[in-house]
């Protein structure tokens, strides 16, 4: 997967405690506690809503 990241920009996102808790709940509920997958899923939802 590291090779996939070579051509992408890095970004920093600041999240509130509530947003972090929501990510953790989604990770536990939908992604077998995989926080990265939960973040990708939420980002995908956000992008599609724009």
Biopython code that builds the backbone (N, CA, C, O; Angstrom):
import numpy as np
from Bio.PDB.StructureBuilder import StructureBuilder

atoms = [
    (1, "UNK", "N", (0.812, -1.191, 0.000)),
    (1, "UNK", "CA", (0.000, 0.000, 0.000)),
    (1, "UNK", "C", (0.858, 1.258, 0.000)),
    (1, "UNK", "O", (0.418, 2.295, -0.496)),
    (2, "UNK", "N", (2.055, 1.194, 0.537)),
    (2, "UNK", "CA", (2.929, 2.360, 0.561)),
    (2, "UNK", "C", (3.159, 2.909, -0.843)),
    (2, "UNK", "O", (3.194, 4.125, -1.032)),
    (3, "UNK", "N", (3.314, 2.035, -1.819)),
    (3, "UNK", "CA", (3.527, 2.485, -3.185)),
    (3, "UNK", "C", (2.361, 3.271, -3.730)),
    (3, "UNK", "O", (2.551, 4.152, -4.568)),
    (4, "UNK", "N", (1.154, 2.974, -3.275)),
    (4, "UNK", "CA", (-0.035, 3.687, -3.723)),
    (4, "UNK", "C", (-0.034, 5.132, -3.246)),
    (4, "UNK", "O", (-0.685, 5.980, -3.857)),
    (5, "UNK", "N", (0.677, 5.426, -2.179)),
    (5, "UNK", "CA", (0.645, 6.754, -1.587)),
    (5, "UNK", "C", (1.700, 7.697, -2.159)),
    (5, "UNK", "O", (1.726, 8.872, -1.793)),
    (6, "UNK", "N", (2.546, 7.227, -3.025)),
    (6, "UNK", "CA", (3.630, 8.054, -3.523)),
    (6, "UNK", "C", (3.155, 9.245, -4.336)),
    (6, "UNK", "O", (3.797, 10.295, -4.301)),
    (7, "UNK", "N", (2.066, 9.123, -5.059)),
    (7, "UNK", "CA", (1.596, 10.191, -5.934)),
    (7, "UNK", "C", (0.455, 10.995, -5.315)),
    (7, "UNK", "O", (-0.239, 11.712, -6.036)),
    (8, "UNK", "N", (0.241, 10.900, -4.011)),
    (8, "UNK", "CA", (-0.842, 11.638, -3.372)),
    (8, "UNK", "C", (-0.279, 12.672, -2.412)),
    (8, "UNK", "O", (0.841, 12.546, -1.917)),
    (9, "UNK", "N", (-1.079, 13.692, -2.163)),
    (9, "UNK", "CA", (-0.694, 14.720, -1.206)),
    (9, "UNK", "C", (-1.077, 14.286, 0.192)),
    (9, "UNK", "O", (-2.066, 13.578, 0.381)),
    (10, "UNK", "N", (-0.313, 14.699, 1.150)),
    (10, "UNK", "CA", (-0.647, 14.454, 2.548)),
    (10, "UNK", "C", (-1.452, 15.641, 3.064)),
    (10, "UNK", "O", (-1.165, 16.789, 2.725)),
    (11, "UNK", "N", (-2.446, 15.362, 3.872)),
    (11, "UNK", "CA", (-3.243, 16.415, 4.475)),
    (11, "UNK", "C", (-3.349, 16.170, 5.974)),
    (11, "UNK", "O", (-3.166, 15.047, 6.444)),
    (12, "UNK", "N", (-3.639, 17.211, 6.704)),
    (12, "UNK", "CA", (-3.870, 17.103, 8.134)),
    (12, "UNK", "C", (-5.283, 17.586, 8.413)),
    (12, "UNK", "O", (-5.697, 18.639, 7.928)),
    (13, "UNK", "N", (-6.012, 16.816, 9.189)),
    (13, "UNK", "CA", (-7.394, 17.159, 9.516)),
    (13, "UNK", "C", (-7.522, 17.219, 11.027)),
    (13, "UNK", "O", (-7.118, 16.293, 11.730)),
    (14, "UNK", "N", (-8.082, 18.301, 11.520)),
    (14, "UNK", "CA", (-8.345, 18.418, 12.947)),
    (14, "UNK", "C", (-9.778, 17.988, 13.214)),
    (14, "UNK", "O", (-10.708, 18.459, 12.559)),
    (15, "UNK", "N", (-9.952, 17.090, 14.182)),
    (15, "UNK", "CA", (-11.279, 16.569, 14.510)),
    (15, "UNK", "C", (-11.614, 16.879, 15.963)),
    (15, "UNK", "O", (-10.738, 16.944, 16.827)),
    (16, "UNK", "N", (-12.905, 17.067, 16.204)),
    (16, "UNK", "CA", (-13.368, 17.266, 17.576)),
    (16, "UNK", "C", (-13.453, 15.921, 18.275)),
    (16, "UNK", "O", (-13.387, 14.873, 17.633)),
    (17, "UNK", "N", (-13.598, 15.953, 19.579)),
    (17, "UNK", "CA", (-13.768, 14.711, 20.349)),
    (17, "UNK", "C", (-14.996, 13.942, 19.870)),
    (17, "UNK", "O", (-14.978, 12.713, 19.796)),
    (18, "UNK", "N", (-16.069, 14.677, 19.543)),
    (18, "UNK", "CA", (-17.293, 14.031, 19.064)),
    (18, "UNK", "C", (-17.072, 13.336, 17.722)),
    (18, "UNK", "O", (-17.569, 12.233, 17.494)),
    (19, "UNK", "N", (-16.325, 13.990, 16.843)),
    (19, "UNK", "CA", (-16.035, 13.387, 15.537)),
    (19, "UNK", "C", (-15.155, 12.151, 15.690)),
    (19, "UNK", "O", (-15.368, 11.147, 15.010)),
    (20, "UNK", "N", (-14.170, 12.223, 16.578)),
    (20, "UNK", "CA", (-13.328, 11.050, 16.833)),
    (20, "UNK", "C", (-14.152, 9.894, 17.398)),
    (20, "UNK", "O", (-13.952, 8.741, 17.018)),
    (21, "UNK", "N", (-15.071, 10.203, 18.298)),
    (21, "UNK", "CA", (-15.928, 9.166, 18.871)),
    (21, "UNK", "C", (-16.805, 8.540, 17.793)),
    (21, "UNK", "O", (-17.022, 7.328, 17.797)),
    (22, "UNK", "N", (-17.312, 9.356, 16.871)),
    (22, "UNK", "CA", (-18.143, 8.834, 15.779)),
    (22, "UNK", "C", (-17.333, 7.912, 14.872)),
    (22, "UNK", "O", (-17.836, 6.880, 14.427)),
    (23, "UNK", "N", (-16.085, 8.279, 14.597)),
    (23, "UNK", "CA", (-15.210, 7.427, 13.779)),
    (23, "UNK", "C", (-14.963, 6.103, 14.491)),
    (23, "UNK", "O", (-15.024, 5.039, 13.874)),
    (24, "UNK", "N", (-14.687, 6.168, 15.775)),
    (24, "UNK", "CA", (-14.438, 4.942, 16.538)),
    (24, "UNK", "C", (-15.678, 4.041, 16.565)),
    (24, "UNK", "O", (-15.561, 2.822, 16.443)),
    (25, "UNK", "N", (-16.862, 4.637, 16.725)),
    (25, "UNK", "CA", (-18.106, 3.840, 16.710)),
    (25, "UNK", "C", (-18.294, 3.165, 15.352)),
    (25, "UNK", "O", (-18.624, 1.981, 15.280)),
    (26, "UNK", "N", (-18.080, 3.930, 14.273)),
    (26, "UNK", "CA", (-18.237, 3.372, 12.923)),
    (26, "UNK", "C", (-17.204, 2.276, 12.678)),
    (26, "UNK", "O", (-17.521, 1.241, 12.092)),
    (27, "UNK", "N", (-15.981, 2.498, 13.121)),
    (27, "UNK", "CA", (-14.928, 1.497, 12.951)),
    (27, "UNK", "C", (-15.314, 0.203, 13.659)),
    (27, "UNK", "O", (-15.169, -0.882, 13.097)),
    (28, "UNK", "N", (-15.797, 0.315, 14.874)),
    (28, "UNK", "CA", (-16.184, -0.873, 15.638)),
    (28, "UNK", "C", (-17.388, -1.562, 15.006)),
    (28, "UNK", "O", (-17.410, -2.785, 14.866)),
    (29, "UNK", "N", (-18.393, -0.768, 14.623)),
    (29, "UNK", "CA", (-19.650, -1.312, 14.112)),
    (29, "UNK", "C", (-19.523, -1.884, 12.694)),
    (29, "UNK", "O", (-20.035, -2.968, 12.412)),
    (30, "UNK", "N", (-18.845, -1.158, 11.809)),
    (30, "UNK", "CA", (-18.891, -1.502, 10.386)),
    (30, "UNK", "C", (-17.589, -2.052, 9.811)),
    (30, "UNK", "O", (-17.593, -2.613, 8.715)),
    (31, "UNK", "N", (-16.477, -1.904, 10.526)),
    (31, "UNK", "CA", (-15.190, -2.216, 9.905)),
    (31, "UNK", "C", (-14.269, -3.044, 10.796)),
    (31, "UNK", "O", (-13.047, -2.953, 10.677)),
    (32, "UNK", "N", (-14.835, -3.833, 11.669)),
    (32, "UNK", "CA", (-14.037, -4.711, 12.540)),
    (32, "UNK", "C", (-12.922, -3.948, 13.251)),
    (32, "UNK", "O", (-11.789, -4.419, 13.349)),
    (33, "UNK", "N", (-13.264, -2.779, 13.736)),
    (33, "UNK", "CA", (-12.359, -1.901, 14.485)),
    (33, "UNK", "C", (-11.226, -1.324, 13.636)),
    (33, "UNK", "O", (-10.204, -0.901, 14.178)),
    (34, "UNK", "N", (-11.392, -1.302, 12.326)),
    (34, "UNK", "CA", (-10.395, -0.732, 11.416)),
    (34, "UNK", "C", (-10.701, 0.750, 11.235)),
    (34, "UNK", "O", (-11.564, 1.121, 10.439)),
    (35, "UNK", "N", (-9.989, 1.594, 11.977)),
    (35, "UNK", "CA", (-10.232, 3.030, 11.945)),
    (35, "UNK", "C", (-9.946, 3.623, 10.574)),
    (35, "UNK", "O", (-10.684, 4.498, 10.120)),
    (36, "UNK", "N", (-8.896, 3.171, 9.908)),
    (36, "UNK", "CA", (-8.570, 3.687, 8.569)),
    (36, "UNK", "C", (-9.720, 3.452, 7.597)),
    (36, "UNK", "O", (-10.062, 4.340, 6.815)),
    (37, "UNK", "N", (-10.313, 2.274, 7.639)),
    (37, "UNK", "CA", (-11.436, 1.967, 6.760)),
    (37, "UNK", "C", (-12.639, 2.845, 7.090)),
    (37, "UNK", "O", (-13.346, 3.293, 6.187)),
    (38, "UNK", "N", (-12.871, 3.090, 8.357)),
    (38, "UNK", "CA", (-13.989, 3.949, 8.758)),
    (38, "UNK", "C", (-13.774, 5.371, 8.251)),
    (38, "UNK", "O", (-14.712, 6.008, 7.771)),
    (39, "UNK", "N", (-12.550, 5.867, 8.354)),
    (39, "UNK", "CA", (-12.251, 7.220, 7.870)),
    (39, "UNK", "C", (-12.435, 7.295, 6.363)),
    (39, "UNK", "O", (-13.023, 8.254, 5.863)),
    (40, "UNK", "N", (-11.947, 6.307, 5.635)),
    (40, "UNK", "CA", (-12.135, 6.291, 4.171)),
    (40, "UNK", "C", (-13.612, 6.266, 3.819)),
    (40, "UNK", "O", (-14.037, 6.954, 2.891)),
    (41, "UNK", "N", (-14.400, 5.482, 4.544)),
    (41, "UNK", "CA", (-15.836, 5.384, 4.299)),
    (41, "UNK", "C", (-16.522, 6.724, 4.549)),
    (41, "UNK", "O", (-17.333, 7.168, 3.736)),
    (42, "UNK", "N", (-16.202, 7.365, 5.664)),
    (42, "UNK", "CA", (-16.796, 8.660, 5.982)),
    (42, "UNK", "C", (-16.365, 9.732, 4.984)),
    (42, "UNK", "O", (-17.175, 10.576, 4.600)),
    (43, "UNK", "N", (-15.116, 9.711, 4.563)),
    (43, "UNK", "CA", (-14.646, 10.657, 3.560)),
    (43, "UNK", "C", (-15.383, 10.444, 2.242)),
    (43, "UNK", "O", (-15.766, 11.409, 1.581)),
    (44, "UNK", "N", (-15.580, 9.202, 1.862)),
    (44, "UNK", "CA", (-16.319, 8.888, 0.642)),
    (44, "UNK", "C", (-17.749, 9.416, 0.729)),
    (44, "UNK", "O", (-18.248, 10.010, -0.226)),
    (45, "UNK", "N", (-18.414, 9.202, 1.870)),
    (45, "UNK", "CA", (-19.776, 9.720, 2.064)),
    (45, "UNK", "C", (-19.794, 11.236, 1.941)),
    (45, "UNK", "O", (-20.678, 11.796, 1.294)),
    (46, "UNK", "N", (-18.828, 11.901, 2.555)),
    (46, "UNK", "CA", (-18.768, 13.353, 2.525)),
    (46, "UNK", "C", (-18.559, 13.849, 1.103)),
    (46, "UNK", "O", (-19.233, 14.782, 0.667)),
    (47, "UNK", "N", (-17.629, 13.235, 0.375)),
    (47, "UNK", "CA", (-17.364, 13.658, -1.002)),
    (47, "UNK", "C", (-18.585, 13.473, -1.899)),
    (47, "UNK", "O", (-18.857, 14.312, -2.758)),
    (48, "UNK", "N", (-19.307, 12.396, -1.705)),
    (48, "UNK", "CA", (-20.498, 12.149, -2.522)),
    (48, "UNK", "C", (-21.629, 13.125, -2.200)),
    (48, "UNK", "O", (-22.476, 13.389, -3.052)),
    (49, "UNK", "N", (-21.650, 13.655, -0.994)),
    (49, "UNK", "CA", (-22.714, 14.596, -0.609)),
    (49, "UNK", "C", (-22.454, 16.010, -1.124)),
    (49, "UNK", "O", (-23.352, 16.852, -1.100)),
    (50, "UNK", "N", (-21.253, 16.272, -1.580)),
    (50, "UNK", "CA", (-20.897, 17.626, -2.055)),
    (50, "UNK", "C", (-21.289, 17.845, -3.482)),
    (50, "UNK", "O", (-21.060, 18.925, -4.027)),
]
sb = StructureBuilder()
sb.init_structure("model")
sb.init_model(0)
sb.init_chain("A")
sb.init_seg("    ")
for serial, (resi, resn, name, xyz) in enumerate(atoms, 1):
    if name == "N":
        sb.init_residue(resn, " ", resi, " ")
    sb.init_atom(name, np.array(xyz, "f"), 0.0, 1.0, " ", f" {name:<3s}", serial, name[0])
structure = sb.get_structure()
